[in-house]
């Protein structure tokens, strides 16, 4: 069997990959949905935007479902704490996500302007809310979440929904949605022509620059105003799932300790910044494919930066320090992690291969003329 501590580290990496996959794949259609009421100036242009993501948006939801399922199976205690502490936030996300299939399917059923405009705004809400809340959640993870664990390993959340809406959390939420808009605008640059294409280039430029600025601001804020967590004793990488066995302290600058001890990790936030600036340069140069690759790299860097900063912590507690969850003490059994690993190694390449094929077959430029010629079988 594979060593227990190696399996724990591998599953930390896999869940990070799933989070990045969700942000990259679902991020492009959420970015397009966020821009829909503003970038499309008439019904044809909005239909171009909708149909650019129509073949893929539902398949991209697989990353969200797989990430939640993997978290439940690999980190059951984290899942229990997160889904009780972030319960109302999760409900808001699910309610928003429910609007998306309704908007896609019902928008084109009636040709009335008011009908279609209403569904456009529903698609906007379903696209803008999840990235903002996910960003707010990441901001709160870095600050610590108010929860406690009793001797029977039963977690209790002691905070409130509105307590999550603190200034640093909101900054991370704004960064998240701007980053997603950047990625969605680059996708529109790749798939559209004419005046819609020109407006997408402008939005991509502004969103890319804003992403870079907000990412740097978040890093400076973390350095100056967000204290990190350090396990000072009792943390056994190969030990059982018992968070209460360790001692944890809060220290200023602790979230940068991993970068200090292993300088190569600085490449992760550098990717986030370089991807944003590179994406702006590529889209201004008229190179759509490199631009969307750059925005995907931006998402990779921005999502992985807090995960690397917090390692091995995955859910710090602000009210009961030793209850803070790490990858070493909130995981499932060795056998469970090993079975999951084998299943993932089989099916993840299949998902990637199918996704690549789908984008290759259903790619190409869209314009108003194509929409008008195929109006009866398009959204």
Secondary structure as UniProt FT lines:
FT   HELIX           4..39
FT   HELIX           43..54
FT   TURN            55..56
FT   HELIX           57..74
FT   HELIX           76..85
FT   HELIX           87..106
FT   HELIX           107..109
FT   HELIX           113..143
FT   STRAND          147..149
FT   TURN            151..152
FT   STRAND          155..157
FT   HELIX           162..164
FT   HELIX           167..191
FT   HELIX           194..225
FT   STRAND          228..233
FT   TURN            237..238
FT   HELIX           243..245
FT   STRAND          247..251
FT   TURN            252..253
FT   HELIX           254..256
FT   HELIX           257..261
FT   HELIX           263..265
FT   HELIX           266..284
FT   TURN            285..286
FT   HELIX           288..310
FT   TURN            311..312
FT   STRAND          313..315
FT   HELIX           321..323
FT   STRAND          325..326
FT   TURN            327..329
FT   HELIX           334..361
FT   HELIX           368..373
FT   TURN            374..377
//
